[in-house]
């Protein structure tokens, strides 16, 4: 598929700099790399979104805790570990 896009002056300068530096053979190689990076970011975004949805569904099923409840549990775990260490 052939697509024509118009770059901003800043984007054009970036592409030109990348090619002139020798890191990329041509503008198409720069765009191909940019699209690979974009695809990876999109995968990470989708995974993060899925994790948020799963966490929300879990909270709906199993309930949630207040920060006070969590801190109380953490303090109890620490106290128990300290008692075991002292014994």
C-alpha positions in Angstrom: 0.0 0.0 0.0 1.4 3.4 -0.9 0.5 6.3 1.3 1.5 9.9 1.0 1.8 12.0 4.2 2.7 15.6 4.8 5.3 16.1 7.6 5.5 19.2 9.8 8.8 21.1 9.3 10.1 19.6 12.6 9.2 16.0 11.5 10.8 16.6 8.1 14.0 17.8 9.8 14.1 14.8 12.1 13.7 12.4 9.1 16.3 14.3 7.1 18.7 14.3 10.1 18.3 10.5 10.6 19.0 9.8 7.0 21.9 12.2 6.7 23.5 10.7 9.8 23.7 7.4 8.0 21.6 5.5 10.6 18.8 5.0 8.1 19.0 4.4 4.3 16.1 6.6 3.5 12.9 8.2 4.8 11.0 5.0 4.4 13.3 3.2 6.8 12.8 6.0 9.3 9.0 5.7 9.0 9.2 1.9 9.2 11.1 2.2 12.5 8.7 4.8 13.8 5.8 2.5 13.0 7.5 -0.4 14.8 7.9 1.7 17.9 4.3 2.9 17.7 3.1 -0.6 17.4 5.0 -1.6 20.5 3.6 1.3 22.4 0.1 0.4 21.3 0.6 -3.2 22.5 1.7 -1.9 25.9 -1.3 0.5 26.0 -3.7 -2.3 25.2 -2.1 -4.5 27.9 -2.4 -1.7 30.5 -6.0 -1.1 29.5 -6.7 -4.8 29.9 -5.1 -4.9 33.3 -7.2 -1.9 34.5 -10.4 -3.6 33.2 -9.4 -6.9 35.0 -8.6 -5.0 38.2 -12.0 -3.2 38.0 -13.8 -6.5 37.4 -11.9 -8.2 40.3 -12.9 -5.3 42.6 -16.5 -5.7 41.5 -16.4 -9.4 42.3 -14.3 -9.4 45.5 -14.7 -5.9 46.9 -12.1 -3.3 47.7 -10.2 -2.2 50.7 -9.6 1.3 52.1 -6.1 2.5 52.6 -6.6 2.3 56.3 -7.5 -1.4 56.0 -4.4 -2.0 53.9 -2.1 -0.2 56.3 -3.6 -2.1 59.2 -2.8 -5.4 57.4 0.7 -4.3 56.5 1.4 -3.3 60.1 0.1 -6.6 61.4 2.4 -8.5 58.9 5.4 -6.4 60.0 4.6 -6.9 63.7 4.3 -10.7 63.2 7.6 -10.8 61.3 9.3 -8.8 64.1 7.9 -11.2 66.8 9.2 -14.2 64.8 12.6 -12.6 64.4 12.8 -11.9 68.1 11.9 -15.5 69.1 
